[in-house]
Amino acid sequence: MDRDRGPDSAGGSGPVPGPASAPPAAAHATHAAQDPASDLDRREEEPAAPAAPAEAAAGSENVPHARVREQREPADGDPDPSTAEDAWDDGLIARRVTETAKPPVPVLQTRGPGAPPPAPLAYDGPLRSRLDALRELVGLSRTRLDSRTLAEAGRVLDEAATRRRLSGQHTVVALAGATGSGKSQLFNALAGVAISETGVRRPTTAAPIACTWSDGGGALIDRLGIPGRLRRRPVHNPEADAELRGLILIDLPDHDSAAVQHREQVDRILKLVDAVIWVVDPEKYADAILHERYLRPMAGHAEVMFVVLNQTDRLPGEATEQVLHDLRRLLDDDGIALGEYGDPGAAVLGLSALTGDGVGELRELLGQFVSERGAAARRVAADVDAAADRLRPVYATGRRAGLTEEARDEFAARLADAVGATAAGEAAERAWLRNANRACGTPWLRLWRWRQGRSELPTSRLQPTQPEEEATARQRVEQAVRTVCDRASAGLPGPWAQAVREAAVRGSQGLSEALDELATRAGLPPGRPPRPGWWPVAVLAQAAMTLLQIVGGLWLVGQIAGFMAPNLGVPVLLMVGGIVGGPLVEWGCRMAARGPARRYGLDAERRLREAAAGCGRARVLDPVAAELLRYQEVREQYARVTRTGAGVG
């Protein structure tokens, strides 16, 4: 409900001559002078008593100065309002330098209790989709980005939701400008009545003032934090009321005011209004504060922006067009699209609020702008665009990001090298060959190897090199993790690259120990390597060669002892055949064993490589891939946010 009060509700009026029989409304106004606060509460609960048009007109003619009591907090050094005499003021933000007669300011009436509430604002499908995507984007990013980075996006979502619940039939437009630009004078010219104070004392406007052309916009004004004593109605004009129906015009303090609280109010309200009319003058239209602090950051809001060159009556001849041309050039340098030749963008025009020249054109443009009922949605869409542009560095870098198969294979190969997969395969191959030599070698060679093996002490093995090998293996594992981490984070924005690195570091903790245990479990199987089917035949052949040597030797011994008849040919032939045949059989078995031994070693190496790759994938690659997948999700949501197209539906 609108909480707007006119002069009568803000304070007591002076004696007004009128008929002897005062209507009830006059008595009510007299009581309001005694207790303004109770009158405001009563206005929120009861509809205002309508006054007769003739009596209201008569009262307006008989009142030279419509004065109200100023409701403000006492400043430092002011006397206590409870003890000081009644200080009469003009009821506005600041006094005029010269007291001139002013017409009474119409009161902003509240809606009656039976009036239906205004219809809420409705966003069309594309804008709703972008808002949903931005909300999802913020939710996915809360654990990866700090709250300051997401603060603006969260504010846009909150304000968009708040604005959607409020009236869709009203458009809130702010008049902003520098000190002395004449925005308050333009505000009064549009309203048709002196609402905002003008004068030479600076700053003149100390608090925002609202003027509304239709009922039902009280919630929107409440959102701006404008109290009821600073809400007004324009002068009653059926043509103007119909043309600007739904407009809520806000006169802001000077954005370059010396008072910090004034600038803070401007910055706060500019984030909440649906559109802005920037009022500049021929002296300050190129002011750096205006362009660098406001216009350039709001370049994306060109469709809900007007730029008005006021005080054109001070420019001679064609100087107005020259200044407007230079103003358009500056706006173009700021990145603000200009609404010329039917293109969407900011409207730029010149006028004189003092003489009224060009004010009608601005009123017509405002009427068309308000009647479209699309400013609020366009403002929300522009805010979403601004939030997306601000988030671009943390979501998009223009480089392709991800973990390629080549990087995965290289990581697995580095882990296999660290765990010694190649050495394990070679050891398995040698073990298979040793087993073949033992099975197919000559008995004399096997006996000699057995004696040699027993003569070796356990301390003669390379035990001192194990710590060095373990340290080298750990270094290889750390290097493999760093490499894959750099590959995965390349092309990612800073926060997401940091998240990938943290995931890789967490997974690498205990990876070396896990690989060591894995090498023990997935290394050589216990027992002897398997034997192929031809080994028994080779063993029998070697036994036969040994038997020939034994028979030939015994035969020669028998001949030497005289037990057998002398015949050197046969025993010598048997011994030579056994002596030569045994190594030949062993050599043949060794040649035949190379293929199976190689396959056995490769199989052992493959098992260890697969085990190491699986361990690295579970501990490092999968967490990294999860972070990359999350980043891919936020990139998709960000692409939805940056999609163009928004409106009211």
For each residue, the residues with C-beta under 8 A, 3 or more apart:
1: 44 110 111 218
2: 108 109 110 111 212 215 216 217 218 221 228 231
3: 40 43 44 110 218 222 227 228 231
4: 107 108 109 110 210 212 218 221 228 231 232 233
5: 8 9 10 36 39 40 43 107 108 228 229 231
6: 9 10 68 104 105 106 107 108 232 233
7: 10 11 13 66 67 68 91 104 105 107
8: 5 13 29 32 33 68 107
9: 5 6 32 36 39 40 43 107 228 229
10: 5 6 7 36 68 69 70 71 91 229
11: 7 33 36 67 68 69 70 71 91
12: 30 32 33 34 68 69
13: 7 8 16 29 33 63 66 67 68
14: 63 65 67 88
15:
16: 13 59 62 63
17: 62
18: 22 26 55 58 59 62
19: 22 55
20:
21:
22: 18 19 26 27
23: 26 27 51 52 55
24: 27 28 49
25: 28 29 49 50 51
26: 18 22 23 29 30
27: 22 23 24 30 31
28: 24 25 31 32 39 49
29: 8 13 25 26 32 33
30: 12 26 27 33 34
31: 27 28 34 35 39
32: 8 9 12 28 29 35 36 39
33: 8 11 12 13 29 30 36 69
34: 12 30 31
35: 31 32 38 39
36: 5 9 10 11 32 33 39 40 69 71
37: 40 41
38: 35 41 42
39: 5 9 28 31 32 35 36 42 43
40: 3 5 9 36 37 43 44 228
41: 37 38 44 45
42: 38 39 45 46
43: 3 5 9 39 40 46 48 110
44: 1 3 40 41 110
45: 41 42
46: 42 43
47: 110 112 113
48: 43 107 109 110
49: 24 25 28
50: 25
51: 23 25 55 56
52: 23 55 56
53: 56 57
54: 57 58
55: 18 19 23 51 52 58 59
56: 51 52 53 59 60
57: 53 54 60 61
58: 18 54 55 61 62
59: 16 18 55 56 62 63 104
60: 56 57 63 103 104
61: 57 58
62: 16 17 18 58 59
63: 13 14 16 59 60 66 104
64: 101
65: 14 90 99 101 102
66: 7 13 63 91 102 103 104 105
67: 7 11 13 14 88 89 90 91
68: 6 7 8 10 11 12 13 89 90 91
69: 10 11 12 33 36 86 87 88 89 91
70: 10 11 87 89 90 91 92
71: 10 11 36 229
72:
73:
74: 78 79 80 81
75: 78
76:
77:
78: 74 75 81 84
79: 74 83 84
80: 74 83 84
81: 74 78 84
82:
83: 79 80
84: 78 79 80 81 87
85:
86: 69
87: 69 70 84
88: 14 67 69
89: 67 68 69 70 92 95
90: 65 67 68 70 95 96 99 102 197
91: 7 10 11 66 67 68 69 70 105
92: 70 89 95 195 196 197
93: 196 197 204 205 206 207 209 230
94: 197 199 201 203 204 205 206
95: 89 90 92 99 197 199 201
96: 90 99 100 197 198 199
97: 199 200 201
98:
99: 65 90 95 96
100: 96
101: 64 65
102: 65 66 90 194
103: 60 66 193 194 235
104: 6 7 59 60 63 66
105: 6 7 66 91 193 194 195 232 233
106: 6 193 232 233 234 235 236
107: 4 5 6 7 8 9 48 232 233
108: 2 4 5 6 210 212 231 232 233
109: 2 4 48 215 233
110: 1 2 3 4 43 44 47 48 215 218
111: 1 2 115 215 216 218
112: 47 115
113: 47
114:
115: 111 112 215 216
116:
117: 216
118: 166 167 168 169 170 216 217
119: 167 168 169
120: 164 165 166 167 168
121: 163 164 165 166 167 168 376 377 648
122: 164 168 648 649
123: 127 128 131 160 164 377 380 646 647 648 649
124: 127 128 377 646 647 648 649
125: 128 129 649
126: 129 130 643 645 646 647
127: 123 124 130 131 377 380 381 384 645 646 647
128: 123 124 125 131 132
129: 125 126 132 133 640 643
130: 126 127 133 134 381 384 640 641 643 646
131: 123 127 128 134 135 157 160 380 384
132: 128 129 135 136
133: 129 130 136 137 637 638 640 641
134: 130 131 137 138 153 156 157 384 387 388 637 641
135: 131 132 138 139 157
136: 132 133 139 140 637
137: 133 134 140 141 153 391 395 634 637 638 641
138: 134 135 141 142 150 153 154 157
139: 135 136 142
140: 136 137 144 630 633 634 637
141: 137 138 144 145 150 394 634
142: 138 139 145 150
143:
144: 140 141 495 496 499 630
145: 141 142 149 150 394 495
146: 149 150
147: 150 151
148: 151
149: 145 146 391 394 495
150: 138 141 142 145 146 147 153 154 391
151: 147 148 154 155
152: 155 156 386 387 390
153: 134 137 138 150 156 157 387 390 391
154: 138 150 151 157 158
155: 151 152 158 159 271
156: 134 152 153 159 160 380 383 384 386 387
157: 131 134 135 138 153 154 160 161
158: 154 155 161 162
159: 155 156 162 163 271 272 380 383
160: 123 131 156 157 163 164 380 383 384
161: 157 158 164 165
162: 158 159 165 166 223
163: 121 159 160 166 376 380
164: 120 121 122 123 160 161
165: 120 121 161 162
166: 118 120 121 162 163 170 219 220 223
167: 118 119 120 121 170 216 217 219 220
168: 118 119 120 121 122 373 376 648
169: 118 119 214 216 246 373
170: 118 166 167 212 214 216 217 220 246 247 248
171: 246 247 248 274 275 369 370 373 375 376
172: 217 220 224 248 250 272 273 274 275 376
173: 247 248 249 250 273 274 275 276 277 366 369 370 375
174: 208 249 250 252 269 270 273 275 276 277
175: 183 184 186 187 249 250 251 252 277 279
176: 183 252 255 266 270 276 277 278 279 294
177: 181 182 183 252 254 255 278 279 280 281 310
178: 181 254 255 256 280 281 284 287 289 290
179: 202 203 254 256 257
180: 202 281 283 284
181: 177 178 254 279 280 281 284 310 311
182: 177 185 186 198 279 281 310 311 353 354
183: 175 176 177 186 187 205 251 252 277 279 310
184: 175 187 188 196 197 198 204 205 251
185: 182 188 189 198 310 353 354
186: 175 182 183 189 190 277 279 308 310 351 353 359 362
187: 175 183 184 190 191 195 196 209 211 249 251
188: 184 185 191 192 193 194 195 196 198 353
189: 185 186 192 353 356 359
190: 186 187 211 234 244 249 359 362 363 366
191: 187 188 195 211 232 234 235 249
192: 188 189 234 235 237 240
193: 103 105 106 188 232 234 235
194: 102 103 105 188 198
195: 92 105 187 188 191 209 211 232 234 251
196: 92 93 184 187 188 205 209 251
197: 90 92 93 94 95 96 184 204 205
198: 96 182 184 185 188 194 204
199: 94 95 96 97 204
200: 97
201: 94 95 97 204
202: 179 180 254 257 258
203: 94 179 206 253 254 257 258 259 262
204: 93 94 184 197 198 199 201 254
205: 93 94 183 184 196 197 208 209 251 252 253 254 262
206: 93 94 203 253 259 262
207: 93 226 230 253 265
208: 174 205 224 226 230 250 251 252 253 265 269
209: 93 187 195 196 205 226 230 231 232 250 251
210: 4 108 221 224 226 230 231 232 248 249 250 251
211: 187 190 191 195 231 232 233 234 248 249 250 251
212: 2 4 108 170 215 217 221 231 232 233 247 248 249
213: 234 240 241 244 245 246 247 248 249
214: 169 170 217 241 245 246 247
215: 2 109 110 111 115 212
216: 2 111 115 117 118 167 169 170
217: 2 118 167 170 172 212 214 220 221 246 248
218: 1 2 3 4 110 111 221 222
219: 166 167 222 223
220: 166 167 170 172 217 223 224 248
221: 2 4 210 212 217 218 224 226 231 248
222: 3 218 219 225 226
223: 162 166 219 220 272
224: 172 208 210 220 221 250 269 272 273
225: 222 268 269
226: 207 208 209 210 221 222 230 231 250
227: 3 230 231
228: 2 3 4 5 9 40 231
229: 5 9 10 71
230: 93 207 208 209 210 226 227
231: 2 3 4 5 108 209 210 211 212 221 226 227 228
232: 4 6 105 106 107 108 191 193 195 209 210 211 212
233: 4 6 105 106 107 108 109 211 212 236
234: 106 190 191 192 193 195 211 213 237 240 241 244
235: 103 106 191 192 193 240
236: 106 233 241
237: 192 234 240 241
238: 241 242
239: 242 243
240: 192 213 234 235 237 243 244 363
241: 213 214 234 236 237 238 244 245
242: 238 239 245
243: 239 240 363 364 367
244: 190 213 234 240 241 247 363 366 367 370
245: 213 214 241 242 370 371
246: 169 170 171 213 214 217 370 371 373
247: 170 171 173 212 213 214 244 366 370
248: 170 171 172 173 210 211 212 213 217 220 221
249: 173 174 175 187 190 191 210 211 212 213
250: 172 173 174 175 208 209 210 211 224 226 269 273
251: 175 183 184 187 195 196 205 208 209 210 211
252: 174 175 176 177 183 205 208 255 265 266 269 270
253: 203 205 206 207 208 257 259 262 263 265 266
254: 177 178 179 181 202 203 204 205 257 262 266
255: 176 177 178 252 263 266 289 290 293 294
256: 178 179 263 287 289 290
257: 179 202 203 253 254 262 263
258: 202 203
259: 203 206 253 262 263
260: 263 264
261: 264 265
262: 203 205 206 253 254 257 259 265 266
263: 253 255 256 257 259 260 266 267
264: 260 261 267 268
265: 207 208 252 253 261 262 268 269
266: 176 252 253 254 255 262 263 269 270
267: 263 264 270 271
268: 225 264 265 271 272
269: 174 208 224 225 250 252 265 266 272 273
270: 174 176 252 266 267 273 276 294 298
271: 155 159 267 268
272: 159 172 223 224 268 269
273: 172 173 174 224 250 269 270 276 379
274: 171 172 173 304 375 376 379
275: 171 172 173 174 304 305 306 369 375 379
276: 173 174 176 270 273 298 301 304 305 306
277: 173 174 175 176 183 186 305 306 307 308 362
278: 176 177 290 294 295 305 306 307 308
279: 175 176 177 181 182 183 186 308 310
280: 177 178 181 284 285 287 290 307 308 309 310 327
281: 177 178 180 181 182 284 285 309 310 311
282: 285 309 311 312 314 315 319 323
283: 180
284: 178 180 181 280 281 287 290
285: 280 281 282 290 309 323 326 327 330
286: 291 326 327 330
287: 178 256 280 284 290 291
288: 291 292
289: 178 255 256 292 293 294
290: 178 255 256 278 280 284 285 287 293 294 295
291: 286 287 288 294 295 296 330 334
292: 288 289 296
293: 255 289 290 296 297
294: 176 255 270 278 289 290 291 297 298
295: 278 290 291 298 299 331 334 336
296: 291 292 293 299 334 335
297: 293 294 386
298: 270 276 294 295 301 305 336 386
299: 295 296 302 334 335 336 337
300: 382 385 386 389
301: 276 298 304 305 379 382 383 386
302: 299 305 336 337 338 339 344 345 346
303: 337 339 344 345 346 378 382
304: 274 275 276 301 375 378 379 382
305: 275 276 277 278 298 301 302 336 346 347
306: 275 276 277 278 346 347 348 349 362 365 366
307: 277 278 280 327 331 346 347 348 349
308: 186 277 278 279 280 348 349 350 351 362
309: 280 281 282 285 312 320 323 324 327 348 349 350 351
310: 177 181 182 183 185 186 279 280 281 350 351 352 353
311: 181 182 281 282 314 315 352 353 354
312: 282 309 315 320 350 351 352 357 358
313: 352 354 355 357
314: 282 311
315: 282 311 312 319 320 323
316: 319
317:
318: 321 322
319: 282 315 316 322 323
320: 309 312 315 323 324 350
321: 318 324 325
322: 318 319 325 326
323: 282 285 309 315 319 320 326 327 350
324: 309 320 321 327 328 348 349 350
325: 321 322 328 329
326: 285 286 322 323 329 330
327: 280 285 286 307 309 323 324 330 331 348
328: 324 325 331 332 338 348
329: 325 326 332 333
330: 285 286 291 326 327 333 334
331: 295 307 327 328 334 336 338 346 348
332: 328 329 335 336 338
333: 329 330
334: 291 295 296 299 330 331
335: 296 299 332
336: 295 298 299 302 305 331 332 345 346
337: 299 302 303 343 344 345 346
338: 302 328 331 332 343 345 346 348
339: 302 303 343 344 345 346 347 348
340: 343 345
341:
342:
343: 337 338 339 340
344: 302 303 337 339
345: 302 303 336 337 338 339 340
346: 302 303 305 306 307 331 336 337 338 339
347: 305 306 307 339 365
348: 306 307 308 309 324 327 328 331 338 339
349: 306 307 308 309 324 358 361 362 365
350: 308 309 310 312 320 323 324 358
351: 186 308 309 310 312 357 358 359 361 362
352: 310 311 312 313 355 356 357 358 359
353: 182 185 186 188 189 310 311 356 359
354: 182 185 311 313
355: 313 352
356: 189 352 353 359 360
357: 312 313 351 352
358: 312 349 350 351 352 361 362
359: 186 189 190 351 352 353 356 362 363
360: 356 363 364
361: 349 351 358 364 365
362: 186 190 277 306 308 349 351 358 359 365 366
363: 190 240 243 244 359 360 366 367
364: 243 360 361 367 368
365: 306 347 349 361 362 368 369
366: 173 190 244 247 306 362 363 369 370
367: 243 244 363 364 370 371
368: 364 365 371 372
369: 171 173 275 365 366 372 375
370: 171 173 244 245 246 247 366 367 373 375
371: 245 246 367 368
372: 368 369 375
373: 168 169 171 246 370 376 648
374: 377 378 647 648
375: 171 173 274 275 304 369 370 372 378 379
376: 121 163 168 171 172 274 373 379 380 648
377: 121 123 124 127 374 380 381 646 647 648
378: 303 304 374 375 381 382 646 647
379: 273 274 275 301 304 375 376 382 383
380: 123 127 131 156 159 160 163 376 377 383 384 646
381: 127 130 377 378 384 385 646 647
382: 300 301 303 304 378 379 385 386
383: 156 159 160 301 379 380 386 387
384: 127 130 131 134 156 160 380 381 387 388 641 646
385: 300 381 382 388 389 642
386: 152 156 297 298 300 301 382 383 389 390
387: 134 152 153 156 383 384 390 391 641
388: 134 384 385 391 392 638 641 642
389: 300 385 386 392
390: 152 153 386 387
391: 137 149 150 153 387 388 394 395 638
392: 388 389 395 396
393: 396 397 493 494
394: 141 145 149 391 493 494 495 496
395: 137 391 392 493 634 635 638
396: 392 393 493 635 638
397: 393 401 491 492 493
398:
399: 490 491
400: 491
401: 397 489 490 491 492 496 628 631
402: 488 491 628
403: 407 408 484 487 488 621 624 625 628
404: 407 408 487
405: 408 409
406: 409 410
407: 403 404 410 411 484 487 488
408: 403 404 405 411 412 484 617 621
409: 405 406 412 413
410: 406 407 413 414 483 484
411: 407 408 414 415 480 483 484 616 620 621
412: 408 409 415 416 609 612 613 616 617
413: 409 410 416 417 609
414: 410 411 417 418 476 477 479 480 483
415: 411 412 418 419 477 480 515 612 613 615 616
416: 412 413 419 421 422 605 608 609 612 613
417: 413 414 420 421 422 476
418: 414 415 473 474 476 477 480 512 515 612
419: 415 416 424 473 515 516 518 519 608 612
420: 417 423 424 473 519 608
421: 416 417 424 425 605 608 609 612
422: 416 417 425 426 605
423: 420 426 427
424: 419 420 421 427 428 519 523 524 604 605 608
425: 421 422 428 429 601 602 604 605 606 608
426: 422 423 429 430 601
427: 423 424 430 431 524 601 604
428: 424 425 431 432 524 529 600 601 603 604 605
429: 425 426 432 433 597 598 600 601
430: 426 427 433 434 597 601
431: 427 428 434 435 524 529
432: 428 429 435 436 529 593 596 597 600 601
433: 429 430 436 437 590 593 594 597
434: 430 431 437 438
435: 431 432 438 439 528 529 531
436: 432 433 439 440 535 589 590 593 597
437: 433 434 440 441 586 589 590
438: 434 435 441 446 449
439: 435 436 531 535 538 539 589
440: 436 437 535 538 539 542 585 586 589 590 593
441: 437 438 445 446 449 542 586
442: 445 446 542 545 546 582 583 586
443: 446 447 542 546
444: 447 448
445: 441 442 448 449 586
446: 438 441 442 443 449 450
447: 443 444 450 451
448: 444 445 451 452
449: 438 441 445 446 452 453
450: 446 447 453 454
451: 447 448 454 455
452: 448 449 455 456
453: 449 450 456
454: 450 451
455: 451 452
456: 452 453 460
457: 460
458: 461
459: 463
460: 456 457
461: 458
462: 465 466
463: 459 466
464: 467 468
465: 462 468 469
466: 462 463 469 470
467: 464 470 471
468: 464 465 471 472
469: 465 466 472 473
470: 466 467 473 474 516
471: 467 468 474 475
472: 468 469 475 476
473: 418 419 420 469 470 476 477 512 515 516
474: 418 470 471 477 478 512
475: 471 472 478 479
476: 414 417 418 472 473 479 480
477: 414 415 418 473 474 480 481 508 511 512 515
478: 474 475 481 482 508
479: 414 475 476 482 483
480: 411 414 415 418 476 477 483 484 616
481: 477 478 484 485 504 505 507 508 511 620
482: 478 479 485 486
483: 410 411 414 479 480 486 487
484: 403 407 408 410 411 480 481 487 488 504 620 621 624
485: 481 482 488 489 500 501 504 505 624
486: 482 483 489 490
487: 403 404 407 483 484 490
488: 402 403 407 484 485 492 500 504 624 628
489: 401 485 486 492 496 497 498 500 501
490: 399 401 486 487
491: 397 399 400 401 402
492: 397 401 488 489 496 497 500 631
493: 393 394 395 396 397 496 497
494: 393 394 497 498
495: 144 145 149 394 498 499
496: 144 394 401 489 492 493 499 500 627 631
497: 489 492 493 494 500 501
498: 489 494 495 501 502
499: 144 495 496 502 503 627 630 631
500: 485 488 489 492 496 497 503 504 624 627 628
501: 485 489 497 498 504 505
502: 498 499 505 506
503: 499 500 506 507 623 624 626 627
504: 481 484 485 488 500 501 507 508 620 623 624
505: 481 485 501 502 508 509
506: 502 503 509 623
507: 481 503 504 511 619 620 622 623 624
508: 477 478 481 504 505 511 619 620
509: 505 506
510: 513 514 619
511: 477 481 507 508 514 515 615 616 619 620
512: 418 473 474 477 515 516
513: 510 516 517
514: 510 511 517 518 615 619
515: 415 418 419 473 477 511 512 518 519 612 615
516: 419 470 473 512 513 519 520
517: 513 514 520 521
518: 419 514 515 521 522 608 611 612 615
519: 419 420 424 515 516 522 523 608 612
520: 516 517 523
521: 517 518 611
522: 518 519 607 608 611
523: 424 519 520 604 608
524: 424 427 428 431 604
525:
526:
527:
528: 435 531
529: 428 431 432 435 600
530: 600
531: 435 439 528 535
532: 535 593 596
533: 536
534: 537 538 592
535: 436 439 440 531 532 538 539 589
536: 533 539 540
537: 534 540 541
538: 439 440 534 535 541 542 585 588 589 592
539: 439 440 535 536 542 543
540: 536 537 543 544
541: 537 538 544 545 581 585
542: 440 441 442 443 538 539 545 546 582 585 586 589
543: 539 540 546 547
544: 540 541 547 548 581
545: 442 541 542 548 549 577 578 581 582 585
546: 442 443 542 543 549 550 578 582
547: 543 544 550 551 578
548: 544 545 551 552 574 575 577 578 581
549: 545 546 552 553 574 575 578 579 582
550: 546 547 553 554 578
551: 547 548 554 555 571 574 578
552: 548 549 555 556 570 571 572 573 574 575 576 577 578
553: 549 550 556 557 571 575
554: 550 551 557 558
555: 551 552 558 559 564 570 571 574
556: 552 553 559 560 568 571 572 575
557: 553 554 560 561
558: 554 555 561 563 564
559: 555 556 562 563 564 565 566 567 568 571
560: 556 557
561: 557 558
562: 559
563: 558 559
564: 555 558 559 567
565: 559
566: 559
567: 559 564 570 571
568: 556 559 571 572
569: 572 573
570: 552 555 567 573 574
571: 551 552 553 555 556 559 567 568 574 575
572: 552 556 568 569 575 576
573: 552 569 570 576 577
574: 548 549 551 552 555 570 571 577 578
575: 548 549 552 553 556 571 572 578 579
576: 552 572 573 579 580
577: 545 548 552 573 574 580 581
578: 545 546 547 548 549 550 551 552 574 575 581 582
579: 549 575 576 582 583
580: 576 577 583 584
581: 541 544 545 548 577 578 584 585
582: 442 542 545 546 549 578 579 585 586
583: 442 579 580 586 587
584: 580 581 587 588
585: 440 538 541 542 545 581 582 588 589
586: 437 440 441 442 445 542 582 583 589 590
587: 583 584 590 591
588: 538 584 585 591 592
589: 436 437 439 440 535 538 542 585 586 592 593
590: 433 436 437 440 586 587 593 594
591: 587 588 594
592: 534 538 588 589 595 596
593: 432 433 436 440 532 589 590 596 597
594: 433 590 591 597 598
595: 592 598 599
596: 432 532 592 593 599 600
597: 429 430 432 433 436 593 594 600 601
598: 429 594 595 601 602
599: 595 596 602 603
600: 428 429 432 529 530 596 597 603 604
601: 425 426 427 428 429 430 432 597 598 604 605
602: 425 598 599 605 606
603: 428 599 600 606 607
604: 424 425 427 428 523 524 600 601 607 608
605: 416 421 422 424 425 428 601 602 608 609
606: 425 602 603 609 610
607: 522 603 604 610 611
608: 416 419 420 421 424 425 518 519 522 523 604 605 611 612
609: 412 413 416 421 605 606 612 613
610: 606 607 613 614
611: 518 521 522 607 608 614 615
612: 412 415 416 418 419 421 515 518 519 608 609 615 616
613: 412 415 416 609 610 616 617
614: 610 611 617 618
615: 415 511 514 515 518 611 612 618 619
616: 411 412 415 480 511 612 613 619 620 621
617: 408 412 613 614 620 621 622
618: 614 615 621 622
619: 507 508 510 511 514 615 616 622 623
620: 411 481 484 504 507 508 511 616 617 623 624
621: 403 408 411 484 616 617 618 624 625
622: 507 617 618 619 625 626
623: 503 504 506 507 619 620 626 627
624: 403 484 485 488 500 503 504 507 620 621 627 628
625: 403 621 622 628 629
626: 503 622 623 629 630
627: 496 499 500 503 623 624 630 631
628: 401 402 403 488 500 624 625 631 632
629: 625 626 632 633
630: 140 144 499 626 627 633 634
631: 401 492 496 499 627 628 634 635
632: 628 629 635 636
633: 140 629 630 636 637
634: 137 140 141 395 630 631 637 638
635: 395 396 631 632 638 639
636: 632 633 639 640
637: 133 134 136 137 140 633 634 640 641
638: 133 137 388 391 395 396 634 635 641 642
639: 635 636 642 643
640: 129 130 133 636 637 643
641: 130 133 134 137 384 387 388 637 638
642: 385 388 638 639
643: 126 129 130 639 640
644:
645: 126 127
646: 123 124 126 127 130 377 378 380 381 384
647: 123 124 126 127 374 377 378 381
648: 121 122 123 124 168 373 374 376 377
649: 122 123 124 125
